Structures are given as structure tokens and as C-alpha cells.
């Protein structure tokens, strides 16, 4: 199954630029990345951004959840 390269926007300012480039199976997927003591969630915003000559779908930050203890 082919994956789609996407860029993450929003969320913690401390996220490295390299962490903002992701591969997803589908634009309908939610991206969940571990950060600090929780997870940052991103969803497809319906927009694109040009990065290094490629048009990449943008996933906007939508939520933060804590790690269950």
C-alpha cells in the first residue's frame, strides 16, 4: 500500500521541523505523535503547502491527549 508524505502544522512550537514531515496511509487518517507526557493529534486540513518543490497535504494540530497511567 502506498503512503502519502504530509506536513504537520501547529501544535507545540518546540516540535522539530524534521518531526513535522510524516508518512500516512490515507489523508483520512489522524496523525498521533508522542510528545512530552502525551500525544499531539493532527488531521488533514484540506490544504497543501509547497516544500522543496513538492505540494504536500497539510495536517493541522487538533488535540492533545495525556498518556494513560
PDB file of N, CA, C and O in Angstrom:
ATOM      1  N   UNK A   1       0.840  -1.169   0.000  1.00  0.00           N
ATOM      2  CA  UNK A   1       0.000   0.000   0.000  1.00  0.00           C
ATOM      3  C   UNK A   1       0.890   1.239   0.000  1.00  0.00           C
ATOM      4  O   UNK A   1       1.833   1.324   0.786  1.00  0.00           O
ATOM      5  N   UNK A   2       0.603   2.175  -0.855  1.00  0.00           N
ATOM      6  CA  UNK A   2       1.405   3.393  -0.972  1.00  0.00           C
ATOM      7  C   UNK A   2       1.076   4.355   0.158  1.00  0.00           C
ATOM      8  O   UNK A   2      -0.068   4.441   0.604  1.00  0.00           O
ATOM      9  N   UNK A   3       2.083   5.072   0.611  1.00  0.00           N
ATOM     10  CA  UNK A   3       1.869   6.075   1.649  1.00  0.00           C
ATOM     11  C   UNK A   3       1.966   7.466   1.024  1.00  0.00           C
ATOM     12  O   UNK A   3       2.473   7.641  -0.085  1.00  0.00           O
ATOM     13  N   UNK A   4       1.464   8.443   1.773  1.00  0.00           N
ATOM     14  CA  UNK A   4       1.447   9.837   1.335  1.00  0.00           C
ATOM     15  C   UNK A   4       2.307  10.637   2.295  1.00  0.00           C
ATOM     16  O   UNK A   4       2.137  10.541   3.510  1.00  0.00           O
ATOM     17  N   UNK A   5       3.225  11.424   1.762  1.00  0.00           N
ATOM     18  CA  UNK A   5       4.045  12.302   2.597  1.00  0.00           C
ATOM     19  C   UNK A   5       3.246  13.562   2.905  1.00  0.00           C
ATOM     20  O   UNK A   5       2.683  14.183   2.003  1.00  0.00           O
ATOM     21  N   UNK A   6       3.198  13.938   4.185  1.00  0.00           N
ATOM     22  CA  UNK A   6       2.434  15.107   4.619  1.00  0.00           C
ATOM     23  C   UNK A   6       3.296  15.972   5.533  1.00  0.00           C
ATOM     24  O   UNK A   6       4.356  15.553   5.998  1.00  0.00           O
ATOM     25  N   UNK A   7       2.816  17.190   5.778  1.00  0.00           N
ATOM     26  CA  UNK A   7       3.495  18.107   6.696  1.00  0.00           C
ATOM     27  C   UNK A   7       2.520  18.461   7.821  1.00  0.00           C
ATOM     28  O   UNK A   7       1.333  18.678   7.580  1.00  0.00           O
ATOM     29  N   UNK A   8       3.044  18.516   9.065  1.00  0.00           N
ATOM     30  CA  UNK A   8       2.235  18.862  10.221  1.00  0.00           C
ATOM     31  C   UNK A   8       2.368  20.351  10.520  1.00  0.00           C
ATOM     32  O   UNK A   8       3.455  20.919  10.420  1.00  0.00           O
ATOM     33  N   UNK A   9       1.258  20.973  10.886  1.00  0.00           N
ATOM     34  CA  UNK A   9       1.244  22.404  11.174  1.00  0.00           C
ATOM     35  C   UNK A   9       0.578  22.631  12.527  1.00  0.00           C
ATOM     36  O   UNK A   9      -0.385  21.946  12.873  1.00  0.00           O
ATOM     37  N   UNK A  10       1.092  23.593  13.290  1.00  0.00           N
ATOM     38  CA  UNK A  10       0.524  23.899  14.595  1.00  0.00           C
ATOM     39  C   UNK A  10       1.099  22.993  15.669  1.00  0.00           C
ATOM     40  O   UNK A  10       2.108  22.319  15.457  1.00  0.00           O
ATOM     41  N   UNK A  11       0.449  22.985  16.818  1.00  0.00           N
ATOM     42  CA  UNK A  11       0.949  22.186  17.937  1.00  0.00           C
ATOM     43  C   UNK A  11       2.110  22.878  18.618  1.00  0.00           C
ATOM     44  O   UNK A  11       2.331  24.072  18.417  1.00  0.00           O
ATOM     45  N   UNK A  12       2.856  22.133  19.424  1.00  0.00           N
ATOM     46  CA  UNK A  12       3.961  22.739  20.178  1.00  0.00           C
ATOM     47  C   UNK A  12       5.020  23.362  19.263  1.00  0.00           C
ATOM     48  O   UNK A  12       5.445  22.750  18.284  1.00  0.00           O
ATOM     49  N   UNK A  13       5.427  24.555  19.589  1.00  0.00           N
ATOM     50  CA  UNK A  13       6.454  25.245  18.807  1.00  0.00           C
ATOM     51  C   UNK A  13       7.786  24.506  18.865  1.00  0.00           C
ATOM     52  O   UNK A  13       8.623  24.662  17.976  1.00  0.00           O
ATOM     53  N   UNK A  14       7.983  23.705  19.903  1.00  0.00           N
ATOM     54  CA  UNK A  14       9.251  23.006  20.094  1.00  0.00           C
ATOM     55  C   UNK A  14       9.410  21.775  19.199  1.00  0.00           C
ATOM     56  O   UNK A  14      10.497  21.199  19.148  1.00  0.00           O
ATOM     57  N   UNK A  15       8.365  21.362  18.501  1.00  0.00           N
ATOM     58  CA  UNK A  15       8.497  20.223  17.587  1.00  0.00           C
ATOM     59  C   UNK A  15       9.505  20.562  16.502  1.00  0.00           C
ATOM     60  O   UNK A  15       9.411  21.609  15.861  1.00  0.00           O
ATOM     61  N   UNK A  16      10.454  19.687  16.303  1.00  0.00           N
ATOM     62  CA  UNK A  16      11.468  19.909  15.284  1.00  0.00           C
ATOM     63  C   UNK A  16      10.848  19.883  13.892  1.00  0.00           C
ATOM     64  O   UNK A  16       9.862  19.184  13.660  1.00  0.00           O
ATOM     65  N   UNK A  17      11.421  20.635  12.979  1.00  0.00           N
ATOM     66  CA  UNK A  17      10.927  20.647  11.598  1.00  0.00           C
ATOM     67  C   UNK A  17      10.973  19.239  11.006  1.00  0.00           C
ATOM     68  O   UNK A  17      10.080  18.852  10.252  1.00  0.00           O
ATOM     69  N   UNK A  18      12.006  18.478  11.346  1.00  0.00           N
ATOM     70  CA  UNK A  18      12.109  17.108  10.823  1.00  0.00           C
ATOM     71  C   UNK A  18      10.988  16.216  11.349  1.00  0.00           C
ATOM     72  O   UNK A  18      10.611  15.252  10.683  1.00  0.00           O
ATOM     73  N   UNK A  19      10.443  16.521  12.541  1.00  0.00           N
ATOM     74  CA  UNK A  19       9.323  15.754  13.089  1.00  0.00           C
ATOM     75  C   UNK A  19       7.998  16.123  12.428  1.00  0.00           C
ATOM     76  O   UNK A  19       7.000  15.420  12.592  1.00  0.00           O
ATOM     77  N   UNK A  20       7.991  17.209  11.691  1.00  0.00           N
ATOM     78  CA  UNK A  20       6.756  17.670  11.058  1.00  0.00           C
ATOM     79  C   UNK A  20       6.517  17.053   9.675  1.00  0.00           C
ATOM     80  O   UNK A  20       5.490  17.309   9.046  1.00  0.00           O
ATOM     81  N   UNK A  21       7.455  16.254   9.215  1.00  0.00           N
ATOM     82  CA  UNK A  21       7.282  15.532   7.951  1.00  0.00           C
ATOM     83  C   UNK A  21       6.920  14.097   8.294  1.00  0.00           C
ATOM     84  O   UNK A  21       7.664  13.428   9.011  1.00  0.00           O
ATOM     85  N   UNK A  22       5.801  13.619   7.799  1.00  0.00           N
ATOM     86  CA  UNK A  22       5.300  12.286   8.138  1.00  0.00           C
ATOM     87  C   UNK A  22       4.801  11.566   6.900  1.00  0.00           C
ATOM     88  O   UNK A  22       4.542  12.173   5.861  1.00  0.00           O
ATOM     89  N   UNK A  23       4.674  10.260   7.039  1.00  0.00           N
ATOM     90  CA  UNK A  23       4.058   9.413   6.016  1.00  0.00           C
ATOM     91  C   UNK A  23       2.760   8.867   6.604  1.00  0.00           C
ATOM     92  O   UNK A  23       2.745   8.376   7.733  1.00  0.00           O
ATOM     93  N   UNK A  24       1.672   8.953   5.839  1.00  0.00           N
ATOM     94  CA  UNK A  24       0.388   8.402   6.272  1.00  0.00           C
ATOM     95  C   UNK A  24      -0.140   7.484   5.182  1.00  0.00           C
ATOM     96  O   UNK A  24       0.206   7.633   4.010  1.00  0.00           O
ATOM     97  N   UNK A  25      -0.972   6.542   5.574  1.00  0.00           N
ATOM     98  CA  UNK A  25      -1.569   5.613   4.611  1.00  0.00           C
ATOM     99  C   UNK A  25      -2.712   6.278   3.849  1.00  0.00           C
ATOM    100  O   UNK A  25      -2.969   5.950   2.691  1.00  0.00           O
ATOM    101  N   UNK A  26      -3.396   7.217   4.509  1.00  0.00           N
ATOM    102  CA  UNK A  26      -4.564   7.859   3.912  1.00  0.00           C
ATOM    103  C   UNK A  26      -4.714   9.264   4.477  1.00  0.00           C
ATOM    104  O   UNK A  26      -4.357   9.513   5.628  1.00  0.00           O
ATOM    105  N   UNK A  27      -5.238  10.181   3.676  1.00  0.00           N
ATOM    106  CA  UNK A  27      -5.469  11.540   4.165  1.00  0.00           C
ATOM    107  C   UNK A  27      -6.583  11.568   5.204  1.00  0.00           C
ATOM    108  O   UNK A  27      -6.732  12.561   5.917  1.00  0.00           O
ATOM    109  N   UNK A  28      -7.366  10.501   5.302  1.00  0.00           N
ATOM    110  CA  UNK A  28      -8.415  10.404   6.312  1.00  0.00           C
ATOM    111  C   UNK A  28      -7.900   9.965   7.667  1.00  0.00           C
ATOM    112  O   UNK A  28      -8.629  10.018   8.657  1.00  0.00           O
ATOM    113  N   UNK A  29      -6.646   9.530   7.723  1.00  0.00           N
ATOM    114  CA  UNK A  29      -6.055   9.098   8.992  1.00  0.00           C
ATOM    115  C   UNK A  29      -5.756  10.300   9.884  1.00  0.00           C
ATOM    116  O   UNK A  29      -5.480  11.397   9.400  1.00  0.00           O
ATOM    117  N   UNK A  30      -5.817  10.071  11.185  1.00  0.00           N
ATOM    118  CA  UNK A  30      -5.354  11.072  12.147  1.00  0.00           C
ATOM    119  C   UNK A  30      -3.905  10.721  12.473  1.00  0.00           C
ATOM    120  O   UNK A  30      -3.574   9.552  12.673  1.00  0.00           O
ATOM    121  N   UNK A  31      -3.047  11.733  12.525  1.00  0.00           N
ATOM    122  CA  UNK A  31      -1.642  11.513  12.900  1.00  0.00           C
ATOM    123  C   UNK A  31      -1.520  11.755  14.403  1.00  0.00           C
ATOM    124  O   UNK A  31      -1.963  12.783  14.914  1.00  0.00           O
ATOM    125  N   UNK A  32      -0.918  10.803  15.098  1.00  0.00           N
ATOM    126  CA  UNK A  32      -0.737  10.887  16.548  1.00  0.00           C
ATOM    127  C   UNK A  32       0.747  10.694  16.836  1.00  0.00           C
ATOM    128  O   UNK A  32       1.311   9.638  16.550  1.00  0.00           O
ATOM    129  N   UNK A  33       1.381  11.729  17.408  1.00  0.00           N
ATOM    130  CA  UNK A  33       2.807  11.614  17.695  1.00  0.00           C
ATOM    131  C   UNK A  33       3.058  11.814  19.189  1.00  0.00           C
ATOM    132  O   UNK A  33       2.454  12.685  19.814  1.00  0.00           O
ATOM    133  N   UNK A  34       3.951  11.004  19.756  1.00  0.00           N
ATOM    134  CA  UNK A  34       4.284  11.185  21.172  1.00  0.00           C
ATOM    135  C   UNK A  34       5.064  12.480  21.363  1.00  0.00           C
ATOM    136  O   UNK A  34       5.954  12.812  20.580  1.00  0.00           O
ATOM    137  N   UNK A  35       4.710  13.202  22.419  1.00  0.00           N
ATOM    138  CA  UNK A  35       5.408  14.441  22.732  1.00  0.00           C
ATOM    139  C   UNK A  35       5.262  14.708  24.222  1.00  0.00           C
ATOM    140  O   UNK A  35       4.153  14.676  24.756  1.00  0.00           O
ATOM    141  N   UNK A  36       6.377  14.970  24.895  1.00  0.00           N
ATOM    142  CA  UNK A  36       6.401  15.219  26.342  1.00  0.00           C
ATOM    143  C   UNK A  36       5.674  14.069  27.039  1.00  0.00           C
ATOM    144  O   UNK A  36       6.060  12.914  26.857  1.00  0.00           O
ATOM    145  N   UNK A  37       4.651  14.344  27.820  1.00  0.00           N
ATOM    146  CA  UNK A  37       3.946  13.278  28.537  1.00  0.00           C
ATOM    147  C   UNK A  37       2.593  12.974  27.904  1.00  0.00           C
ATOM    148  O   UNK A  37       1.649  12.585  28.593  1.00  0.00           O
ATOM    149  N   UNK A  38       2.506  13.151  26.603  1.00  0.00           N
ATOM    150  CA  UNK A  38       1.235  12.901  25.940  1.00  0.00           C
ATOM    151  C   UNK A  38       1.408  12.672  24.451  1.00  0.00           C
ATOM    152  O   UNK A  38       2.477  12.287  23.978  1.00  0.00           O
ATOM    153  N   UNK A  39       0.335  12.917  23.731  1.00  0.00           N
ATOM    154  CA  UNK A  39       0.321  12.758  22.282  1.00  0.00           C
ATOM    155  C   UNK A  39      -0.281  14.001  21.654  1.00  0.00           C
ATOM    156  O   UNK A  39      -1.247  14.567  22.167  1.00  0.00           O
ATOM    157  N   UNK A  40       0.295  14.415  20.547  1.00  0.00           N
ATOM    158  CA  UNK A  40      -0.249  15.515  19.755  1.00  0.00           C
ATOM    159  C   UNK A  40      -0.982  14.896  18.566  1.00  0.00           C
ATOM    160  O   UNK A  40      -0.472  13.977  17.925  1.00  0.00           O
ATOM    161  N   UNK A  41      -2.181  15.405  18.274  1.00  0.00           N
ATOM    162  CA  UNK A  41      -3.008  14.857  17.207  1.00  0.00           C
ATOM    163  C   UNK A  41      -3.174  15.887  16.088  1.00  0.00           C
ATOM    164  O   UNK A  41      -3.341  17.080  16.338  1.00  0.00           O
ATOM    165  N   UNK A  42      -3.125  15.398  14.860  1.00  0.00           N
ATOM    166  CA  UNK A  42      -3.233  16.248  13.675  1.00  0.00           C
ATOM    167  C   UNK A  42      -4.191  15.601  12.686  1.00  0.00           C
ATOM    168  O   UNK A  42      -4.210  14.378  12.549  1.00  0.00           O
ATOM    169  N   UNK A  43      -4.995  16.426  11.988  1.00  0.00           N
ATOM    170  CA  UNK A  43      -5.917  15.933  10.962  1.00  0.00           C
ATOM    171  C   UNK A  43      -5.707  16.732   9.678  1.00  0.00           C
ATOM    172  O   UNK A  43      -5.216  17.860   9.703  1.00  0.00           O
ATOM    173  N   UNK A  44      -6.088  16.124   8.559  1.00  0.00           N
ATOM    174  CA  UNK A  44      -5.927  16.778   7.265  1.00  0.00           C
ATOM    175  C   UNK A  44      -6.768  18.042   7.220  1.00  0.00           C
ATOM    176  O   UNK A  44      -7.955  18.020   7.542  1.00  0.00           O
ATOM    177  N   UNK A  45      -6.148  19.142   6.821  1.00  0.00           N
ATOM    178  CA  UNK A  45      -6.805  20.443   6.801  1.00  0.00           C
ATOM    179  C   UNK A  45      -7.454  20.748   5.455  1.00  0.00           C
ATOM    180  O   UNK A  45      -8.181  21.733   5.330  1.00  0.00           O
ATOM    181  N   UNK A  46      -7.200  19.914   4.449  1.00  0.00           N
ATOM    182  CA  UNK A  46      -7.751  20.177   3.126  1.00  0.00           C
ATOM    183  C   UNK A  46      -6.914  21.149   2.313  1.00  0.00           C
ATOM    184  O   UNK A  46      -7.314  21.565   1.225  1.00  0.00           O
ATOM    185  N   UNK A  47      -5.750  21.512   2.844  1.00  0.00           N
ATOM    186  CA  UNK A  47      -4.872  22.441   2.138  1.00  0.00           C
ATOM    187  C   UNK A  47      -3.555  21.749   1.816  1.00  0.00           C
ATOM    188  O   UNK A  47      -3.285  20.637   2.270  1.00  0.00           O
ATOM    189  N   UNK A  48      -2.751  22.433   1.025  1.00  0.00           N
ATOM    190  CA  UNK A  48      -1.429  21.924   0.663  1.00  0.00           C
ATOM    191  C   UNK A  48      -0.405  23.027   0.863  1.00  0.00           C
ATOM    192  O   UNK A  48      -0.737  24.212   0.887  1.00  0.00           O
ATOM    193  N   UNK A  49       0.843  22.616   1.006  1.00  0.00           N
ATOM    194  CA  UNK A  49       1.960  23.555   1.142  1.00  0.00           C
ATOM    195  C   UNK A  49       3.091  23.053   0.259  1.00  0.00           C
ATOM    196  O   UNK A  49       3.352  21.852   0.190  1.00  0.00           O
ATOM    197  N   UNK A  50       3.757  23.977  -0.412  1.00  0.00           N
ATOM    198  CA  UNK A  50       4.900  23.595  -1.246  1.00  0.00           C
ATOM    199  C   UNK A  50       6.159  23.539  -0.396  1.00  0.00           C
ATOM    200  O   UNK A  50       6.537  24.520   0.243  1.00  0.00           O
ATOM    201  N   UNK A  51       6.806  22.372  -0.397  1.00  0.00           N
ATOM    202  CA  UNK A  51       8.057  22.169   0.341  1.00  0.00           C
ATOM    203  C   UNK A  51       9.029  21.458  -0.583  1.00  0.00           C
ATOM    204  O   UNK A  51       8.747  20.364  -1.071  1.00  0.00           O
ATOM    205  N   UNK A  52      10.168  22.080  -0.820  1.00  0.00           N
ATOM    206  CA  UNK A  52      11.203  21.519  -1.694  1.00  0.00           C
ATOM    207  C   UNK A  52      10.642  21.135  -3.067  1.00  0.00           C
ATOM    208  O   UNK A  52      11.016  20.106  -3.630  1.00  0.00           O
ATOM    209  N   UNK A  53       9.755  21.958  -3.593  1.00  0.00           N
ATOM    210  CA  UNK A  53       9.199  21.723  -4.923  1.00  0.00           C
ATOM    211  C   UNK A  53       8.053  20.731  -4.976  1.00  0.00           C
ATOM    212  O   UNK A  53       7.496  20.497  -6.049  1.00  0.00           O
ATOM    213  N   UNK A  54       7.684  20.140  -3.840  1.00  0.00           N
ATOM    214  CA  UNK A  54       6.567  19.193  -3.795  1.00  0.00           C
ATOM    215  C   UNK A  54       5.371  19.843  -3.105  1.00  0.00           C
ATOM    216  O   UNK A  54       5.534  20.591  -2.140  1.00  0.00           O
ATOM    217  N   UNK A  55       4.167  19.555  -3.605  1.00  0.00           N
ATOM    218  CA  UNK A  55       2.930  20.002  -2.960  1.00  0.00           C
ATOM    219  C   UNK A  55       2.511  18.930  -1.972  1.00  0.00           C
ATOM    220  O   UNK A  55       2.139  17.827  -2.372  1.00  0.00           O
ATOM    221  N   UNK A  56       2.569  19.244  -0.679  1.00  0.00           N
ATOM    222  CA  UNK A  56       2.260  18.279   0.368  1.00  0.00           C
ATOM    223  C   UNK A  56       0.971  18.647   1.094  1.00  0.00           C
ATOM    224  O   UNK A  56       0.744  19.819   1.395  1.00  0.00           O
ATOM    225  N   UNK A  57       0.122  17.654   1.377  1.00  0.00           N
ATOM    226  CA  UNK A  57      -1.067  17.917   2.186  1.00  0.00           C
ATOM    227  C   UNK A  57      -0.658  18.393   3.576  1.00  0.00           C
ATOM    228  O   UNK A  57       0.339  17.933   4.131  1.00  0.00           O
ATOM    229  N   UNK A  58      -1.438  19.321   4.131  1.00  0.00           N
ATOM    230  CA  UNK A  58      -1.170  19.858   5.457  1.00  0.00           C
ATOM    231  C   UNK A  58      -2.109  19.206   6.467  1.00  0.00           C
ATOM    232  O   UNK A  58      -3.322  19.153   6.263  1.00  0.00           O
ATOM    233  N   UNK A  59      -1.530  18.711   7.556  1.00  0.00           N
ATOM    234  CA  UNK A  59      -2.296  18.197   8.683  1.00  0.00           C
ATOM    235  C   UNK A  59      -2.162  19.210   9.815  1.00  0.00           C
ATOM    236  O   UNK A  59      -1.055  19.489  10.275  1.00  0.00           O
ATOM    237  N   UNK A  60      -3.293  19.763  10.266  1.00  0.00           N
ATOM    238  CA  UNK A  60      -3.307  20.780  11.323  1.00  0.00           C
ATOM    239  C   UNK A  60      -3.457  20.127  12.689  1.00  0.00           C
ATOM    240  O   UNK A  60      -4.135  19.111  12.835  1.00  0.00           O
ATOM    241  N   UNK A  61      -2.810  20.731  13.692  1.00  0.00           N
ATOM    242  CA  UNK A  61      -2.945  20.268  15.062  1.00  0.00           C
ATOM    243  C   UNK A  61      -4.403  20.414  15.478  1.00  0.00           C
ATOM    244  O   UNK A  61      -5.033  21.433  15.193  1.00  0.00           O
ATOM    245  N   UNK A  62      -4.947  19.388  16.157  1.00  0.00           N
ATOM    246  CA  UNK A  62      -6.347  19.452  16.579  1.00  0.00           C
ATOM    247  C   UNK A  62      -6.555  19.117  18.045  1.00  0.00           C
ATOM    248  O   UNK A  62      -7.582  19.490  18.612  1.00  0.00           O
ATOM    249  N   UNK A  63      -5.608  18.419  18.684  1.00  0.00           N
ATOM    250  CA  UNK A  63      -5.864  17.967  20.044  1.00  0.00           C
ATOM    251  C   UNK A  63      -4.585  17.460  20.693  1.00  0.00           C
ATOM    252  O   UNK A  63      -3.619  17.121  20.010  1.00  0.00           O
ATOM    253  N   UNK A  64      -4.593  17.414  22.000  1.00  0.00           N
ATOM    254  CA  UNK A  64      -3.512  16.820  22.785  1.00  0.00           C
ATOM    255  C   UNK A  64      -4.144  15.901  23.810  1.00  0.00           C
ATOM    256  O   UNK A  64      -5.111  16.277  24.472  1.00  0.00           O
ATOM    257  N   UNK A  65      -3.609  14.705  23.944  1.00  0.00           N
ATOM    258  CA  UNK A  65      -4.079  13.794  24.982  1.00  0.00           C
ATOM    259  C   UNK A  65      -2.898  13.411  25.857  1.00  0.00           C
ATOM    260  O   UNK A  65      -1.747  13.462  25.424  1.00  0.00           O
ATOM    261  N   UNK A  66      -3.191  13.031  27.080  1.00  0.00           N
ATOM    262  CA  UNK A  66      -2.149  12.605  28.010  1.00  0.00           C
ATOM    263  C   UNK A  66      -1.977  11.110  27.941  1.00  0.00           C
ATOM    264  O   UNK A  66      -2.907  10.388  27.582  1.00  0.00           O
ATOM    265  N   UNK A  67      -0.793  10.641  28.283  1.00  0.00           N
ATOM    266  CA  UNK A  67      -0.525   9.213  28.339  1.00  0.00           C
ATOM    267  C   UNK A  67      -1.287   8.637  29.530  1.00  0.00           C
ATOM    268  O   UNK A  67      -1.214   9.168  30.638  1.00  0.00           O
ATOM    269  N   UNK A  68      -2.020   7.543  29.292  1.00  0.00           N
ATOM    270  CA  UNK A  68      -2.759   6.899  30.382  1.00  0.00           C
ATOM    271  C   UNK A  68      -1.772   6.244  31.351  1.00  0.00           C
ATOM    272  O   UNK A  68      -0.792   5.627  30.933  1.00  0.00           O
ATOM    273  N   UNK A  69      -2.039   6.383  32.614  1.00  0.00           N
ATOM    274  CA  UNK A  69      -1.149   5.793  33.617  1.00  0.00           C
ATOM    275  C   UNK A  69      -1.780   4.590  34.257  1.00  0.00           C
ATOM    276  O   UNK A  69      -1.174   3.964  35.126  1.00  0.00           O
TER     277      UNK A  69
END
